[in-house]
Amino acid sequence: MILYRILISLAAPVIILRLIWRRLRGAGSAGSLRERLGSGARRTTHKVIWVHGASNGELASARRLIETALARDPELSIVVTCNTETGKALAESWRLARLSARLAPLDLRLVLWRFLHGWKPRALIVLESELWPNRFAACGRRDIPVILIAARMSESAAKRWRRMDRITRPMLGHVNWLSAQDDASAERFRDLGLPADRIGPVVNLKSTAAQTGPSPEQVASLPAPGPRASTFLAASTHEGEDEPVIAAFVAAHRQNPALRMILAPRHPARAPRIRKLLDETGLPYAVRSEGAEPGPDEVIYLADTMGEMPLWYHLSGVTFVGGSLVEKGGHTPFEPAAAGSAILHGPHVANFRAAYAALDLAGGARVVPDARTLAETLAELAHPEAQARMAAAASAALAETAGPDGVDALLSRIAKLTGIASLEA
């Protein structure tokens, strides 16, 4: 730990100068810089829990857990931190009372002291694979429980942490309880030194996120771009995926002019680049961030906003799940499956390997490795009966892999560690 603190302290001036440079270039706000430095706590008499996730996917998976906790205790507040502006925007888009979204404080002792002194959290809940030695140690010194939920530890990550054993063991010594995403991750944490009595049952938190659909207000606020069976959603696309997805849609649209596409990029900041690609198609499109609604003349709807993905799943008979044509590990299949949308995905699905394997085997999803295959598959799935068969197969396959709903069990454990009894079901 001493070596880590020396190294991170030496790196601190470079990190801070980079944040200032980003601010000067307009890539970040003054408020963002203050948040990274631990400032900006809101004074409250409420009990506070700190929830941290890297970005969109981790935070989206915890939404139902957060909403349930806030509903059970009207005197509870939650501060959510993440590493990206898009993650912060997602949490803010939920518009939950008593929830504050911030960029995560840097892993520097002075910064962490300022953050913890300002917010005074009862617990730190960490989602998935965000392991920060100083952050955990700072909480440990203040007797703030550190709880890892849906914790993920790949074999390659375990090897890296094993090589840094003098940092890893003290860091894990501050973890009070862990619920892993899968059995393999739980075993790797145990091998790295986390005591077995601090490891709870496996809970795949992202399977519970599927139970959060669009609100009635969202559904009523936007006309559908067309019949659901004729609407194709490209969900959470990354750089390198928009070109093949758009090319596939253009080819499929030539064969079926009734086909419509909702294109929802993972990071809305990429919208200007995507609009250039759409301009090249010559097809009419509308842009969500400009307040435009999909009309009968718009073939494509660019959904460049945050927090509305459940609505897009609801409107679409077929969904391509992004992060899978490029090596991002793929995004969750649970949400489109819960919405009854047929699922297509690329070959890179390591983040949900077991779920996609079950889906593909059951015929609940199809692999589309390139634009040509995607276009052909869209043509094959033009009829609602074909989409319904895939959706039913997906629902049955994922029901076997998701396991029981773990939200109540997680909140029960959090209640015991924090003394906030109201969180119990």
N, C-alpha and C positions, 0 to 999 in steps of 0.2 A: 504493500500500500504506500509506503514512503516513496518508493521509486515512481509510482503512478502519480502521486501528488507533485513530485518534483517536475515530471514531464509535462503534466497538464498545466502547471503554473508557468513553465517556460513557454508553453504554447499559447497561453492566455493573451498576451499582447497581439499576437498574430490574429487570433480569433476575433478579438474586439476590433482591431483595425479593419478586418474583412467586413464585419457587420457595419462599421461606419462607412466604408466604401460602398457597400450595397445601398445604404441609406442615401448617400450622395448621388448615386446613379438612379435613384427612384425605385429600386427593387425592394425597398423595405421602408417602414415608417419610423419616426422617432419613438412612437409607442412600442414598436416591435423591439427596438434596441433596448429600451428600458425593461421590457419583459424578459429579454435574454439575460439581463443583468440583475434580475430578481426583484425589480421594483414594481409598484403598481397594485399592491394588494388592496382589496376593498375591505373596509372595516365592517365587521358584522358581529352580531352577538350569537349567530347561529353556530352550530357544530359544523365543522368543515371536513370534507374528505377530499384528498388530492388524487385524481385519476390521471395517469399518463399513458399515452399511446403514441407511436411514432407518427402516424398520419391517418389518412382517411379510413383505410380498411380496419385498422385496429379500433379506432373510435366508433365507427359504424357498428362493429360487432358488440360494443359495450353499451349501445344506446338503450336497449331494453333494461339492462341491469341498472343504468343510471336513472332512467325514468321510474323504475319500480322503487328504488331507494328514495328518491325525492317524494314520491307519492306516499310512502309509508311514514315519513317523518317530516312534517311541515316546518320543523326547526332545523332542518339539515340543508346545508349548501354544499355544492361541489365545484371545485376548481379543476378544470380540465386543461392539461398542457399537452403540447405536441411539438414536433420538430419542424413543421411546415406551415406556411400561411394557408394552404388549401385545407389542411386538417383543422386549423383554427376556424376557418370560414364554415366548414361543415358543422362543427359543434355549435357555432353561433346560429346557423340556419335552423337548428331545432327549436329555437326560441323557447327554451325551457326556463321557467322562473327559478331563481336561486342557482343557476349555473353560470359560471364565468369561464370563458375560454381564453387561454394565454399561450404564447410560445414558451417552450420549456426553458427554465433557467439553465445556464451553463453549469457544467459539473466542476465548479470552483467553490472552495469552502466559503469564501466571503459572500459570493452570490447566493449560495444555498442558505447561509445564515440569514441573509436579508429576506429571501423568499419565505423561509419557514417562520421567521419572526413575524412577518407581516400576516401570513395566512393562518398560522397556528393549526395545521391540520391534525385530525385525530388519527389518520392513517394515510399511507401512500399505497395506492393500487396501481400496479404496473401491468400493462397488457402485452402479451406475447414475448418479444425478445429484447426489450429495452433494459439493458443491464449497465448501470452507472455506479462505479465504486464509491465516489465521494458522496453521491446522492443517498445511497443506502447507508453509508456510515453516518452522515449528518442526521438522518432519521433515527438511527440506532442510538446516537448520543442523547437524543431527546425522548427516547422511549416511544417513538412513533412507529407503530407496526408497519412492516413492509410486506405487502401481499402481492404475489405474482399470480395472475389469472390468465388462463389459456396460454401458459408459458410454452414457448417453442424453442427447442435446442436441436439444431441439425448436427449431423456427425462432424461436418467440417467446422462448425462453430465450436463444438465441444473440444475438438483438437486444439483450436486456438486458445481457448480458455484453459485447457490443461497445460499448455506450455507456459502460461502465466499463473501458475499455481499460487505464488505468493500474493497475487492480487485477488485471484478467484476465491480462495477459501475464506479470507476475511470478509469479502463482499457478500458471499452467500451466508456467512455467519450472521448477517443482519436481516436475513429473510425469515420472517416469522411463519409464513405458510405459503404453499405453492399448489396450484391446481394446473396440471399440464394440459396441453392441447391433445396429446396422444401418449400412449404408454412408452414409446421409445424416448420421447423427450423427458418424461418423468425419470426413466432409468438413467439417462445421461446426467441430469441434475444430481441424482443420487451419487453417481460415480465421481462427479466433480466435488463432492463433499457436503451436499445438503443433507442433513439428518433425515432418516426415513420417517420419523414421527412428525416432520413438518410438511410432508407431501400428502396432499389429499387426493380425492378421486379425480379422474380425467373428466374435463368438461370442454367440449368444443364450443366456445362461446359464439362462434360465427353461425352455428346452426340455430341458435336462439334469435339471432338478428332477423331471420326470415319471418319471424312472427310480427314484425313491425311493418305494416303495409302503409299505403298512402292514406292520409286523412280524408274524410268526406269533403272537406273544404278544398283540398288539392284536386280531387277528382272533379268537383263541380266547377273549378276555376278555369279549366282548360278543355276546349273541344278536342276530341280525338282526331288525329291526322287522317284517319280512315278506318275501315273495319279492322278489328283486332287481327284477324287472320291475314290481312294484307299489310300489316305493320311489322317492320323488322327493326329491332333495336341493336345497335352496336354499343355495348355498355362498358364504360371504364377503359376506353382505348388509350394506349400509350403511343409515344412517338415511334414511328416505324410500323404502326398498325393501321393508321388512317388511310394511307394510300391503297393497300390491298383491299380493305373493307369497302372503300368508296368504289374502287374498280369493280369489285364483285357485285355491288349493288347496281351500278350502271349497266353491267351485262345482264343481270337478272331483270332489271326494269325494262330493258328492250324486249324481253320475252313476255313480261307481264306488266304492262303500263299502269295497272292498278296498285302496284307495290309502292309502299312508302317507307322511308327510313327515318328513325330517330337516332342521331349520332350524339352520344353523351361522353365526351372525353374525360379521362380520369382527372386531368388538371385543366380547368377552364382557361387558364392563362395561355394555353396553346391555341385558343380559338382563332386568332388572326391567321396563323399558319394554316389551320384547317379551312378557313374561309377561302384562302387562295386555291386550295385543292378543289373546293366545291365550285368556285368560279370557273375552273378549267373544264368542269363537266358540262357546263351550259344548262344544267338543270336548275329550275327555280327552287329557292330554299328560304326558310325563315330562321331567325335567330332569337332564342329564348331570352338572352340577357338584354335585348333591345325591347322586350315587352311584346314581341310579335307572337301571334297565335298561329298554329298550323291551319291552313285553309285548303280548300279543294284544289287550288292551283299550285301549292307548294309540295314538291316531291320529297324534299328532305327538310328535317327540323333539327337544327343544331342546338342541342340542349346544353349550353355552356354555363350552367349554374351548379350550385352545390345543394345537397340535401334533398333532391327531388328524384333520386333513382327509383324508390318504390313506385312512384307515379309512372315512370317510363316502363317498368316491368308490367304494371297493370294494363298499360295500353297496347302491349306488344305480344303478338302470337309466337314470334320467334326471337330469341336473344342470342347474339354472339357475345361471350364473356371475354373481355379484354385482358391484357397482360399475359396472354397465352400464345400469341404469334411471335412475340419477342420474349426474351428470357427474364420475365418478371415473376414467374411462378404461378400466374393465373389468379383470378379473383373468385370470390365465393359463388358456388352454384346453388346454394341454399335459397337465396332470395328469388332468383327467377323461377326456380322450381316451385317455391311456395306460391308464386303468382300464377302458376299454370302456364308458363311460357316454355316452349321447346328450346333446348339448350344446345348451342354450338360452341366449340372451343378449339384453340390451337393445340400444339403438342406440348407446350411448356406449362404444366399444371402442378409443379412440385408442392406448392403451398396447400393444395387440397388433393394430394395424390390418391388417397384411399377413396375419397368421395367421387372423384372423376372416374376412377377405375370401376367402381360399382355402377356408376351411371352408364358408362360405355358398354359394360358387359350386359346390362339390362335393356339396352336400347333406349335409355332415357337421355342420352346425349350423343353427339356425333363430333368426331374430330375433323376439322377443316384446316389443313396445313397451309393452304395458299388461296389466292383470290379465285382461281378457276374452280377449285373444289367448293369454296363457299358459294359461288354463283350457282353451281349445279345443285347444291343442297337446298338453297333457297327456292329453286324451281321445283324440287321434289316435295318441299314442305308448303306448297302454295295452298293446300286445302286444309280447312280447320280440323277435319277428321285425323289427318296425319299428325298435326300439331298436338291434338288431344291425346293421341296414343303415346307420343313421346313424353308429354307432360305427366300422364298417369304412371308410366314406367319410371320416370324420374322421382316422383313422389314416393313410390314404393321402395325404390332403391335407397334413397337418402334416409327414409325412416329407419332402415336397418343400420345405417352407419352413424346417424346423429347421436344416438343414445338418449337418455332421459333429459328433460329440461333441467338444467343445473342452476338456474337463477336463484331459486329459493335456497338451495344448499349453499351457494356462494354467499348470499346475504346473511344467512345464519352464521357462517363462519366469520364474516366481517363484523357482525354484531357482537360476537364473543370476544374478538380481538380488540374492538374499540370501546366496548361497554355501551354502545348505542342499541339498547334492547329493542327499540321500535322497528329496527330493520328486520327482525324475525317475522316470518309469515304469520 
